[in-house]
Amino acid sequence: MDLPHRMILKDGRLFTLDQGSGRSVHGEVIIISNGRSYREWAPWRSKLSALIKKTEMAFPGKSNILYLGAAQGTTVSHISDILEEGIIFAVEFSETAFRKLILLARERKNIVPILEDAFHPERFGMMVPPVDVLYQDVSQKEQLKLFLLNSRTFLKKGGLGILMLKSRSVDFTARPVDVYEEVSRGLRENGFKVETFIELDPFSVDHAAFVVRKI
């Protein structure tokens, strides 16, 4: 696996170079390599880690990123580690999860936490510039609608979109493969090129990742 210089692979496990306090963020293993502290990025805890592990995708290290569904900041913290330049605009709706996200942002200057409903980008549009990457991990029914709404508002032409789709949240009665086909068609019909599609089993059951480019 050809990794950016802020990531390493050790014994088959992925680690990111800690840009924080040196303390564990979410109970992850911390190792020292060449005198530097690295945090384990477990695919069981992060869908983005699972995507990178399964596809060897190189996440862009110099980007402004809009992250929808930031939760407590597990994946956000690892993106913060590998981001050389740029800001993560981390949107979360739950006040409970947001409290931990705030604490994370206090020690990591490349995270801007936003407590808001991602279905209302007009409420936080003044805080977010056009972005290079739109990352979404929101488990609810209208995941495609949410992604398209925010991509139209924020994502630059040629920008990268990463949609983590939970099929059972879209339609519990449908086969996941049918949900994925419908979402793929919806992305293409709305001006996206699907560059990568992959199911995230066994790390996240009934989840798939769409990596797309805004045409």
C-alpha positions as CSV (number, residue, x, y, z in Angstrom):
1,M,0.0,0.0,0.0
2,D,1.4,3.4,-1.1
3,L,0.6,5.7,1.8
4,P,0.9,9.4,2.3
5,H,3.9,10.3,4.6
6,R,1.6,11.0,7.6
7,M,0.3,7.4,7.6
8,I,2.1,4.1,8.2
9,L,1.2,0.4,7.9
10,K,2.5,-1.8,10.7
11,D,1.6,-5.5,11.0
12,G,-1.3,-4.9,8.6
13,R,-2.7,-2.1,10.8
14,L,-3.1,1.5,9.7
15,F,-1.8,4.3,11.8
16,T,-1.9,8.1,11.4
17,L,0.8,10.6,12.6
18,D,-0.7,12.2,15.7
19,Q,-1.1,16.0,15.3
20,G,-2.8,16.4,18.7
21,S,-1.7,16.1,22.3
22,G,-0.3,12.6,22.1
23,R,-3.2,11.2,24.1
24,S,-5.7,8.7,22.8
25,V,-8.8,10.3,21.2
26,H,-11.2,7.3,21.2
27,G,-9.3,4.6,23.0
28,E,-7.1,3.7,20.0
29,V,-3.7,2.1,20.3
30,I,-0.8,4.6,20.1
31,I,2.7,3.5,19.0
32,I,6.0,5.2,18.6
33,S,7.9,4.9,15.3
34,N,11.1,6.8,14.5
35,G,10.5,8.9,17.6
36,R,7.0,10.0,16.5
37,S,3.6,9.1,17.9
38,Y,1.1,7.3,15.6
39,R,-2.6,6.5,16.4
40,E,-4.2,3.3,15.1
41,W,-7.0,4.0,12.6
42,A,-9.0,0.8,12.9
43,P,-11.4,-0.1,10.0
44,W,-13.9,-1.4,12.5
45,R,-14.2,2.1,14.0
46,S,-14.0,4.2,10.8
47,K,-15.6,3.6,7.4
48,L,-12.9,5.8,5.8
49,S,-10.2,3.6,7.2
50,A,-12.1,0.5,5.9
51,L,-12.3,2.2,2.4
52,I,-8.5,3.0,2.4
53,K,-7.7,-0.5,3.6
54,K,-9.8,-2.2,1.0
55,T,-8.9,0.0,-2.0
56,E,-5.6,1.6,-1.0
57,M,-7.2,4.9,-1.8
58,A,-4.9,7.9,-1.1
59,F,-6.9,10.5,0.8
60,P,-6.0,14.1,-0.4
61,G,-3.7,15.7,2.1
62,K,-4.2,19.3,1.0
63,S,-7.9,20.1,0.9
64,N,-10.8,22.0,2.5
65,I,-13.2,19.3,3.6
66,L,-16.9,19.4,4.5
67,Y,-17.7,16.5,6.7
68,L,-21.4,15.7,7.3
69,G,-22.1,13.4,10.2
70,A,-19.0,14.1,12.2
71,A,-20.4,12.5,15.4
72,Q,-17.8,12.6,18.2
73,G,-14.9,13.0,15.8
74,T,-13.3,9.6,15.5
75,T,-12.7,9.7,11.8
76,V,-12.4,13.5,11.9
77,S,-9.4,13.2,14.2
78,H,-7.6,10.9,11.7
79,I,-8.3,13.2,8.8
80,S,-6.9,16.0,11.0
81,D,-3.7,13.9,11.4
82,I,-3.1,13.4,7.7
83,L,-4.2,16.8,6.5
84,E,-1.1,18.9,5.6
85,E,-3.1,21.9,4.5
86,G,-6.7,22.9,4.7
87,I,-9.6,22.9,7.1
88,I,-12.2,20.2,8.1
89,F,-15.7,21.8,8.5
90,A,-17.3,19.2,10.7
91,V,-21.1,19.2,10.9
92,E,-22.9,17.3,13.6
93,F,-26.6,17.5,14.6
94,S,-26.4,15.7,18.0
95,E,-25.6,18.0,20.9
96,T,-24.3,15.1,22.9
97,A,-21.8,14.0,20.2
98,F,-20.9,17.7,19.5
99,R,-19.6,18.2,23.0
100,K,-16.7,15.8,22.3
101,L,-16.2,17.2,18.9
102,I,-15.7,20.6,20.5
103,L,-13.1,19.3,22.8
104,L,-11.3,17.7,19.9
105,A,-11.3,21.0,17.9
106,R,-9.8,22.9,20.8
107,E,-6.5,21.1,20.4
108,R,-6.6,20.6,16.6
109,K,-6.6,23.9,14.8
110,N,-7.7,22.4,11.4
111,I,-11.2,21.4,12.7
112,V,-14.1,23.8,12.6
113,P,-17.0,22.2,14.5
114,I,-20.6,23.2,13.4
115,L,-23.7,22.2,15.4
116,E,-26.4,22.1,12.7
117,D,-28.8,20.1,10.6
118,A,-26.9,19.2,7.4
119,F,-30.3,19.4,5.6
120,H,-30.1,23.2,6.0
121,P,-26.9,24.3,4.5
122,E,-28.2,27.8,4.3
123,R,-27.8,28.0,8.1
124,F,-24.1,27.3,8.0
125,G,-23.2,28.4,4.5
126,M,-21.5,31.6,5.8
127,M,-19.0,29.5,7.7
128,V,-18.0,27.1,4.9
129,P,-16.2,28.2,1.7
130,P,-16.3,26.1,-1.5
131,V,-14.6,22.8,-0.6
132,D,-12.4,20.3,-2.4
133,V,-13.9,17.3,-0.6
134,L,-17.4,16.4,0.6
135,Y,-17.5,13.5,3.0
136,Q,-20.8,12.2,4.3
137,D,-21.5,9.5,6.9
138,V,-25.1,10.0,7.9
139,S,-27.4,7.0,8.7
140,Q,-30.8,8.2,7.7
141,K,-33.3,7.6,4.8
142,E,-32.5,10.4,2.4
143,Q,-28.8,10.0,2.3
144,L,-28.5,10.7,-1.5
145,K,-30.7,13.8,-1.3
146,L,-28.5,15.2,1.5
147,F,-25.3,14.5,-0.4
148,L,-26.6,16.2,-3.5
149,L,-28.0,19.2,-1.6
150,N,-24.6,19.9,0.0
151,S,-22.6,19.1,-3.1
152,R,-24.6,21.7,-5.1
153,T,-24.0,24.3,-2.4
154,F,-20.4,23.6,-1.4
155,L,-18.4,21.2,-3.6
156,K,-16.2,22.7,-6.3
157,K,-16.5,21.5,-9.9
158,G,-14.0,18.6,-10.2
159,G,-14.2,18.1,-6.4
160,L,-14.1,14.7,-4.7
161,G,-17.2,13.3,-3.0
162,I,-17.1,10.3,-0.6
163,L,-20.5,9.0,0.4
164,M,-20.7,6.3,3.0
165,L,-24.1,4.7,2.5
166,K,-26.0,2.6,5.0
167,S,-28.4,0.6,2.8
168,R,-30.7,-0.5,5.7
169,S,-31.3,3.2,6.6
170,V,-32.4,4.0,3.1
171,D,-34.8,1.0,2.7
172,F,-34.8,-1.7,5.3
173,T,-37.0,-4.0,3.1
174,A,-34.8,-3.8,0.0
175,R,-31.8,-5.8,-0.9
176,P,-28.6,-3.7,-0.3
177,V,-27.5,-4.3,-3.9
178,D,-30.7,-2.7,-5.2
179,V,-30.2,0.3,-2.9
180,Y,-26.7,0.7,-4.1
181,E,-27.7,0.5,-7.8
182,E,-30.4,3.2,-7.3
183,V,-28.0,5.5,-5.5
184,S,-25.3,5.0,-8.2
185,R,-27.8,5.9,-10.8
186,G,-28.9,9.0,-8.9
187,L,-25.3,10.1,-8.6
188,R,-24.6,9.8,-12.3
189,E,-27.9,11.5,-13.2
190,N,-26.9,14.5,-11.0
191,G,-23.5,15.2,-12.5
192,F,-21.2,12.8,-10.8
193,K,-18.7,10.3,-12.1
194,V,-18.6,7.2,-9.9
195,E,-14.8,6.4,-9.6
196,T,-15.0,3.7,-7.0
197,F,-17.8,1.7,-5.4
198,I,-17.1,-0.9,-2.8
199,E,-19.1,-2.7,-0.1
200,L,-17.5,-2.3,3.4
201,D,-18.2,-5.8,4.7
202,P,-16.9,-7.2,7.0
203,F,-16.0,-3.9,8.7
204,S,-19.4,-2.3,8.3
205,V,-22.2,-4.6,7.4
206,D,-24.7,-3.4,4.8
207,H,-22.6,-0.3,4.2
208,A,-20.9,0.8,0.9
209,A,-18.6,3.6,-0.1
210,F,-19.1,5.7,-3.2
211,V,-16.1,7.7,-4.3
212,V,-17.3,10.2,-6.9
213,R,-16.1,13.2,-8.9
214,K,-18.2,16.3,-9.6
215,I,-18.3,16.8,-13.3
